[in-house]
Amino acid sequence: MKLVPLDDRVVLKQTEAEEKTQSGIILTGSAKEKPVTAEVIAVGPGGVVDGKEIKMQLKVGDKVIYQKYAGTEVKLDGQEYVIVKQGDVVAKVE
C-alpha cells in the first residue's frame, strides 16, 4: 500500500527518539520525548484550500521540524507515519 496525501498535506516518517541525553543519561521508554523531526515521504498537490491558493514548498526527502502534537498518526505495513498540513511544518533542516 501507498499513502497519497490530499490538498496541502504531507506524509512524514519520524526520526528515532533520543536514547540518551547529551550528558549520557539513558532514557527509558516513558522519558523519551516525542520526536519533532522527520523525513518527508509524500507531498500533496496543493491547490485551493479554504479559498486560498496553496503552493507546496516541500518535496520528498526533505528533513523537517514540525509542531509537536500536530497531525494524524498512521500505521501502514508496520511503519508509523504522521500526516500533517504543510502549515504545521515549521522549518526545513539543511
N, C-alpha and C positions, 0 to 999 in steps of 0.2 A: 504494500500500500504506500501511497504518497500523500503528503499534506500539501494542499494548494490553497494558499491564503486568498481571501477576497478583499476588495477595496484597498484600504490603506493599512492592511495588517501584514505582520512579519512573523515568520516562524523562527524561533531561536532555540539553540541547544546550549543549555547552561554549561559553564565550565565547572570543574570539580570544586567543592568547598575545601577550604584550607584544613589540613590535618593537624597542623601545629602553628603556634604563634611565632612571631619573629624572635621572641626570647627563648623558644624551644619547648614551650609547654604543649604537650599533646592534648588535643581536644577530643572529648567523647562525642558521640552522635548528637546528643541534645545540645551541646555547647557550640557546635559549628554554626556559623552564620549562614543564612541563605545567600547563595552567590548572586551577584548582580551583574556579572559579566557573562557574555555569551557570544556564540558564533551564529551569524545569520545563515539559515538553511534554505529558506524560500521567502520570496517577496511578492506581495500582491501587485495588481496592475495600477493602483492609484485610481484616479478619476475624480468624479464629483461626489463628495461626501458631505452631507448636511449643507448642501448649497455652495460649497467651496471646492475649488479645483485643488486636488492634492497631487503633487509630483513626488514620486518616490525617490528618496535620496540615498537609500541603502541598496546594497547588492549582495548576492550570495557570497559568502566567505568573509564578509566584514566582521571584525571583532567590535562588540558594542557594550556599553553600560546602559542598563535600563532601570526604571523605577522599581524599587524593592518589592512591592506587592502588586505589581501590575500584571495584567494578562490572565490567560486561562491555561492551566497546566493540562497537558495531554500525554497519555502513554500510548505509543504505537509500535508494534513489533519489538517490544522490550526496551525501547528507548523513550526517554522522557523529553518533552518539548514544552516550550511556553509560546503561546500565540499572543502577541501584543499589537497595539496600534503603533504606527510609526511615531506618533507623538509621545509615546511612553519611553522611547529610546532617547536618552539624554546626551549621549556622546559616542563617537567612534574612537576606537583605540588604534593608534597608528604606530 
